[in-house]
Amino acid sequence: MRLGERIAEIIEERNFKQSAIARAAGYDRRVFNDIIKGRRMVKGDEIPSICNALRIDANTLFAGVREADKPV
């Protein structure tokens, strides 16, 4: 599973709005959608803001994400 797919999965599981999570994480909704769709990679220093917006820790975020799709 790609990281964007995992983020989308968490958003759906928790009945969050993608636009609200994008805003809370400091992203424009279009940029965040590019992350979800796999058109933009997530940088390592962006992980904390995404985790905070989703109200999860990094271990939960990366559960099931392929090693090749983890940021460096």
C-alpha positions as CSV (number, residue, x, y, z in Angstrom):
1,M,0.0,0.0,0.0
2,R,1.2,3.5,-0.8
3,L,1.4,6.2,1.9
4,G,-1.3,8.2,0.1
5,E,-3.6,5.2,0.1
6,R,-3.0,4.7,3.8
7,I,-3.8,8.4,4.5
8,A,-7.1,8.0,2.5
9,E,-7.9,4.8,4.4
10,I,-7.5,6.5,7.7
11,I,-9.6,9.5,6.6
12,E,-12.4,7.1,5.5
13,E,-12.2,4.9,8.6
14,R,-12.5,7.9,10.9
15,N,-15.1,9.7,8.8
16,F,-12.9,12.7,8.4
17,K,-13.2,15.2,5.5
18,Q,-10.2,15.2,3.3
19,S,-10.4,19.0,3.0
20,A,-10.4,19.4,6.8
21,I,-7.4,17.1,7.2
22,A,-5.5,19.0,4.5
23,R,-6.2,22.3,6.2
24,A,-5.2,21.0,9.6
25,A,-2.0,19.6,8.2
26,G,-1.1,22.9,6.5
27,Y,-1.8,21.9,2.9
28,D,-3.8,23.4,0.0
29,R,-6.6,20.9,-0.7
30,R,-5.2,20.3,-4.3
31,V,-1.7,19.5,-3.0
32,F,-3.1,17.1,-0.4
33,N,-5.2,15.4,-3.0
34,D,-2.0,14.9,-5.0
35,I,-0.5,13.2,-2.0
36,I,-3.6,10.9,-1.7
37,K,-3.5,10.1,-5.4
38,G,0.2,9.4,-5.3
39,R,1.1,12.3,-7.6
40,R,3.2,13.9,-4.9
41,M,5.6,12.3,-2.4
42,V,5.4,13.1,1.3
43,K,8.7,14.4,2.7
44,G,9.9,13.2,6.1
45,D,9.5,16.5,7.8
46,E,5.8,16.6,6.7
47,I,4.9,13.5,8.6
48,P,4.3,15.1,12.0
49,S,1.8,17.6,10.7
50,I,-0.1,14.8,8.8
51,C,-0.1,12.6,11.9
52,N,-1.3,15.5,14.1
53,A,-4.1,16.3,11.6
54,L,-5.2,12.6,11.6
55,R,-4.7,12.3,15.4
56,I,-2.5,9.3,15.1
57,D,1.1,8.4,15.6
58,A,3.6,7.6,12.9
59,N,3.5,3.8,13.6
60,T,-0.3,3.9,12.9
61,L,0.3,5.9,9.7
62,F,2.9,3.6,8.4
63,A,1.1,0.3,9.2
64,G,0.9,-1.6,6.0
65,V,2.8,1.0,3.9
66,R,5.4,-0.5,1.6
67,E,9.0,0.2,2.6
68,A,9.7,1.8,-0.8
69,D,6.9,4.4,-0.2
70,K,8.2,5.6,3.2
71,P,9.8,9.0,3.1
72,V,13.5,9.4,3.9
